[in-house]
Amino acid sequence: MIPSKTIPKSQQDPPAVYGVNPSYQTIAGLHLLAGRFFDQDEENRSAPVCVLGAAARSNFFGASDVIGQYVKVNEQWFRVIGVASQQLSSPTEVAGVPSQDANNIMYVPLNAAILRLEDSYSDVRDEIDGIYLRLEENADVATVAQVVRAILDTSHHAAGDFSVIVPAELLAEQKRTERLFNAVMVAIASISLLVGGIGIMNIMLASILERTREIGVRRAVGARQSDIVRQFVVEAMLISFVGGSLGIVFGVMMSRLIAWLAGWSTIVTAASIVLAFVVSITVGLVFGIYPALKAARLDPVEAIRYE
């Protein structure tokens, strides 16, 4: 829960209050900087004690010693008996997992949270918001998830009022989404390259049509078909080189603009720039071969007479 009022007043966002069992320290891998975690006896007695996360401790008391201090949450006082060490927090929200600063948390015994912080006048209370399970390293996560879903579905009479979040399944779903996104991006890039290549081919065919007489003169003075092919292939590659350079400059500028507007972290690597140049030159080479061959196969006599 997020308290509506705290004393001392939190300097930033008020911490989330987690009602947990003593075993949560082992399940979540919590390490303490000072003090201790509450034990089973305090859990059974609904003792008004708490353990503060690193950010919650800073928001309430700054850098001073907090062990033995008191924090008032809504209308209940809790004595601070421990401070949790800094935890890594994901900067992005994962689908299915509520976004929460892992350090701006206040841990209290589960029974104390139910007895002292829940609305005792409400007929319907959601006393347990979540159950955390820590499996053995060799456990089959998918099988355990199915068993947990079956147990909850039976105990809740198929009400469908719960969700089972498996980090491994979320990671697999994220990877599938990433693969799909990459496939779509490759398809879009391929279509763009095809359109660009066709544009280069059309430009070269139009250039050949306008320079038919020039081609005939060159052939008449001794130019070989390979010379004509080389000339027009180089021209096509130069067109793609210039277009690729402009595209890279535009892409870098758009990357910086998006990072500035959206606050995202964008990275343009040297490898991506080199790859863009290589792909650009390759497109010019592939789509410039047909116009070059067509120019080289022109009859010199007919080409000279062309108006």
PLY file of the C-alpha trace (Angstrom):
ply
format ascii 1.0
element vertex 307
property float x
property float y
property float z
element edge 306
property int vertex1
property int vertex2
end_header
0.00 0.00 0.00
1.01 3.66 -0.46
0.41 5.62 2.76
-1.56 8.84 2.54
0.38 10.44 5.42
3.72 9.74 7.06
5.69 11.23 9.94
8.46 12.24 9.38
7.27 13.63 6.07
8.96 11.94 3.13
11.18 14.32 1.15
10.14 12.61 -2.11
7.43 10.08 -2.97
6.15 8.25 0.13
7.46 4.68 0.34
5.30 1.68 -0.42
4.46 -0.38 2.66
4.99 -4.12 2.19
3.48 -6.51 4.71
5.65 -9.64 4.49
6.62 -12.74 6.42
10.12 -13.07 7.93
10.97 -15.57 5.19
10.68 -12.75 2.63
14.22 -11.68 3.48
15.56 -14.98 2.14
13.15 -15.16 -0.80
13.95 -11.63 -2.00
17.65 -11.88 -1.12
17.54 -8.80 1.11
20.77 -7.73 2.79
20.75 -5.37 5.74
23.06 -2.40 6.20
22.08 -1.95 9.82
19.89 -3.60 12.42
17.94 -6.78 11.74
14.85 -8.14 10.04
11.78 -8.94 12.15
11.38 -12.54 13.35
8.46 -14.98 13.54
7.60 -13.99 17.11
7.13 -10.36 16.04
5.08 -11.58 13.09
2.82 -13.62 15.38
2.39 -10.66 17.78
1.71 -8.18 14.94
4.54 -6.12 16.40
4.71 -2.50 15.16
8.25 -2.76 13.76
9.61 -2.05 10.30
12.65 -2.32 8.06
13.34 0.60 5.71
14.73 0.41 2.21
17.77 2.53 1.35
15.75 5.26 -0.39
13.01 5.25 2.26
15.64 5.71 4.98
17.15 8.69 3.11
13.73 10.26 2.49
12.74 9.99 6.14
15.94 10.56 8.13
18.70 11.49 5.70
22.10 10.10 6.71
21.41 9.96 10.47
21.16 6.75 12.50
17.61 5.38 12.19
17.69 2.27 14.36
15.21 2.81 17.17
13.53 5.76 15.48
9.77 5.76 14.82
7.81 6.21 11.61
4.10 7.00 11.62
2.16 5.51 8.71
-1.35 6.94 8.52
-2.29 6.62 12.21
0.10 3.85 13.30
3.60 4.16 14.72
6.31 1.66 13.70
9.75 1.32 15.28
12.64 1.02 12.83
14.72 -2.09 13.56
16.68 -2.42 10.31
17.79 -0.82 7.05
17.99 -2.79 3.80
20.94 -2.34 1.47
20.69 -0.76 -1.97
18.94 -2.92 -4.56
19.08 -2.79 -8.32
15.91 -1.37 -9.86
14.82 -1.79 -13.47
14.42 1.63 -15.18
11.66 0.29 -17.39
8.35 -1.27 -16.52
7.98 -4.97 -17.32
4.62 -6.15 -18.61
2.65 -7.76 -15.80
4.93 -6.49 -13.03
3.96 -3.26 -11.27
6.59 -0.56 -11.47
8.05 0.16 -8.03
11.31 1.59 -6.73
12.87 -1.41 -5.00
14.62 0.88 -2.50
11.70 3.14 -1.56
9.93 0.44 0.45
9.00 -0.01 4.09
8.75 -3.65 5.25
6.44 -4.51 8.16
5.19 -7.85 9.52
2.28 -9.18 7.46
-0.03 -9.54 10.47
0.83 -6.01 11.57
-0.05 -4.67 8.12
-3.39 -6.49 8.16
-4.24 -5.55 11.74
-2.95 -1.97 11.87
-3.06 -0.65 8.31
-6.02 -2.34 6.63
-9.47 -0.76 6.82
-11.07 -2.71 9.66
-14.50 -1.30 8.82
-14.59 -2.79 5.35
-16.50 -6.03 4.92
-14.38 -7.14 1.96
-10.60 -6.88 2.34
-7.85 -8.05 0.05
-5.58 -9.17 2.85
-2.95 -10.86 0.64
-1.85 -8.85 -2.39
0.85 -11.23 -3.58
2.74 -14.45 -2.83
6.44 -14.70 -3.72
7.93 -18.14 -4.38
11.62 -18.97 -4.64
12.33 -22.24 -6.43
15.32 -24.53 -6.33
17.83 -24.09 -9.12
16.94 -27.40 -10.79
13.15 -26.88 -10.54
10.99 -26.86 -13.67
9.59 -23.33 -13.61
6.85 -24.00 -16.18
5.57 -27.06 -14.30
5.59 -25.26 -10.94
3.69 -22.34 -12.49
1.02 -24.71 -13.79
0.68 -26.34 -10.37
0.37 -22.95 -8.63
-2.25 -21.79 -11.14
-4.23 -25.01 -10.62
-4.14 -24.66 -6.81
-5.21 -21.01 -6.89
-7.88 -21.69 -9.48
-9.32 -24.45 -7.27
-9.20 -22.41 -4.05
-10.74 -19.36 -5.79
-13.44 -21.49 -7.44
-12.33 -20.50 -10.96
-13.06 -16.82 -10.25
-10.11 -15.68 -12.34
-9.25 -12.94 -9.83
-5.51 -13.62 -9.70
-2.51 -13.72 -11.98
0.67 -15.80 -11.78
3.74 -13.90 -12.93
6.75 -16.03 -13.87
9.89 -13.98 -14.64
11.16 -16.71 -16.97
7.93 -16.56 -18.97
8.10 -12.74 -19.10
11.68 -12.98 -20.38
10.70 -15.53 -23.02
7.76 -13.36 -24.11
10.06 -10.33 -24.30
12.48 -12.28 -26.49
9.64 -13.41 -28.78
8.47 -9.81 -29.07
12.04 -8.69 -29.80
12.41 -11.33 -32.54
9.10 -10.27 -34.08
10.11 -6.61 -33.93
13.45 -7.42 -35.57
11.71 -9.40 -38.31
9.33 -6.50 -39.01
12.22 -4.03 -39.09
14.16 -6.27 -41.49
11.09 -6.53 -43.74
10.63 -2.73 -43.74
14.34 -2.20 -44.45
14.25 -4.76 -47.27
11.28 -3.03 -48.89
13.06 0.32 -48.56
16.20 -1.09 -50.15
14.19 -2.62 -52.98
12.42 0.67 -53.67
15.73 2.53 -53.52
17.38 0.03 -55.85
14.56 0.30 -58.36
14.92 4.09 -58.22
18.64 3.81 -58.98
17.90 1.45 -61.86
15.32 3.84 -63.33
17.75 6.76 -63.04
20.47 4.78 -64.81
18.10 3.62 -67.59
16.99 7.20 -68.16
20.63 8.30 -68.21
21.49 5.64 -70.79
18.60 6.72 -72.97
19.80 10.34 -72.88
23.44 9.37 -73.51
22.91 6.80 -76.22
24.86 8.86 -78.77
27.74 9.29 -76.28
27.86 5.54 -75.76
27.94 4.99 -79.53
30.84 7.45 -79.94
32.82 5.77 -77.17
32.29 2.36 -78.73
33.28 3.72 -82.14
36.60 5.08 -80.86
37.56 1.77 -79.27
35.81 1.42 -75.90
35.03 -2.17 -75.03
31.77 -3.45 -73.56
33.55 -3.96 -70.21
34.51 -0.27 -70.21
30.89 0.77 -70.70
29.75 -1.63 -67.98
32.39 -0.31 -65.57
31.42 3.30 -66.29
27.73 2.89 -65.52
28.27 0.54 -62.54
30.60 3.12 -60.97
28.03 5.85 -61.58
25.31 3.76 -59.91
27.57 3.08 -56.93
28.36 6.78 -56.61
24.63 7.58 -56.56
24.06 5.00 -53.82
27.15 6.26 -51.95
25.84 9.83 -51.87
22.34 8.64 -50.90
23.76 6.39 -48.17
25.88 9.24 -46.76
22.89 11.56 -46.61
20.82 8.77 -45.03
23.43 8.16 -42.32
23.64 11.87 -41.49
19.84 12.06 -41.34
19.67 8.92 -39.19
22.22 10.24 -36.68
20.37 13.56 -36.44
17.01 11.81 -35.94
18.57 9.56 -33.29
19.81 12.58 -31.34
16.47 14.35 -31.78
14.48 11.35 -30.52
16.84 10.99 -27.54
16.35 14.66 -26.71
12.56 14.70 -27.13
11.66 11.30 -25.65
14.45 11.02 -23.09
15.60 7.68 -24.52
19.18 6.49 -24.66
20.18 6.05 -28.30
23.56 4.76 -29.49
25.01 5.00 -33.00
27.96 2.62 -33.32
30.75 2.68 -35.87
29.80 -0.85 -36.95
26.28 0.28 -37.87
27.66 3.16 -39.95
30.06 0.84 -41.81
27.24 -1.65 -42.38
25.03 1.10 -43.77
27.77 2.14 -46.21
28.34 -1.46 -47.32
24.62 -2.09 -47.86
24.26 1.20 -49.75
27.16 0.42 -52.10
25.89 -3.13 -52.59
22.44 -1.87 -53.60
24.02 0.46 -56.17
26.17 -2.38 -57.51
23.34 -4.91 -57.80
20.78 -2.59 -59.34
23.35 -0.86 -61.57
24.45 -4.02 -63.36
21.36 -4.40 -65.59
21.45 -0.80 -66.95
25.22 -1.11 -67.47
24.83 -4.34 -69.44
22.04 -2.82 -71.49
24.26 0.17 -72.32
27.19 -2.07 -73.22
25.04 -4.13 -75.65
23.93 -1.14 -77.71
24.91 -1.32 -81.38
27.54 1.42 -81.96
26.18 2.36 -85.39
22.59 2.63 -84.20
23.72 4.49 -81.07
25.59 7.12 -83.11
22.57 7.65 -85.35
20.23 7.96 -82.31
18.67 11.41 -81.86
0 1
1 2
2 3
3 4
4 5
5 6
6 7
7 8
8 9
9 10
10 11
11 12
12 13
13 14
14 15
15 16
16 17
17 18
18 19
19 20
20 21
21 22
22 23
23 24
24 25
25 26
26 27
27 28
28 29
29 30
30 31
31 32
32 33
33 34
34 35
35 36
36 37
37 38
38 39
39 40
40 41
41 42
42 43
43 44
44 45
45 46
46 47
47 48
48 49
49 50
50 51
51 52
52 53
53 54
54 55
55 56
56 57
57 58
58 59
59 60
60 61
61 62
62 63
63 64
64 65
65 66
66 67
67 68
68 69
69 70
70 71
71 72
72 73
73 74
74 75
75 76
76 77
77 78
78 79
79 80
80 81
81 82
82 83
83 84
84 85
85 86
86 87
87 88
88 89
89 90
90 91
91 92
92 93
93 94
94 95
95 96
96 97
97 98
98 99
99 100
100 101
101 102
102 103
103 104
104 105
105 106
106 107
107 108
108 109
109 110
110 111
111 112
112 113
113 114
114 115
115 116
116 117
117 118
118 119
119 120
120 121
121 122
122 123
123 124
124 125
125 126
126 127
127 128
128 129
129 130
130 131
131 132
132 133
133 134
134 135
135 136
136 137
137 138
138 139
139 140
140 141
141 142
142 143
143 144
144 145
145 146
146 147
147 148
148 149
149 150
150 151
151 152
152 153
153 154
154 155
155 156
156 157
157 158
158 159
159 160
160 161
161 162
162 163
163 164
164 165
165 166
166 167
167 168
168 169
169 170
170 171
171 172
172 173
173 174
174 175
175 176
176 177
177 178
178 179
179 180
180 181
181 182
182 183
183 184
184 185
185 186
186 187
187 188
188 189
189 190
190 191
191 192
192 193
193 194
194 195
195 196
196 197
197 198
198 199
199 200
200 201
201 202
202 203
203 204
204 205
205 206
206 207
207 208
208 209
209 210
210 211
211 212
212 213
213 214
214 215
215 216
216 217
217 218
218 219
219 220
220 221
221 222
222 223
223 224
224 225
225 226
226 227
227 228
228 229
229 230
230 231
231 232
232 233
233 234
234 235
235 236
236 237
237 238
238 239
239 240
240 241
241 242
242 243
243 244
244 245
245 246
246 247
247 248
248 249
249 250
250 251
251 252
252 253
253 254
254 255
255 256
256 257
257 258
258 259
259 260
260 261
261 262
262 263
263 264
264 265
265 266
266 267
267 268
268 269
269 270
270 271
271 272
272 273
273 274
274 275
275 276
276 277
277 278
278 279
279 280
280 281
281 282
282 283
283 284
284 285
285 286
286 287
287 288
288 289
289 290
290 291
291 292
292 293
293 294
294 295
295 296
296 297
297 298
298 299
299 300
300 301
301 302
302 303
303 304
304 305
305 306
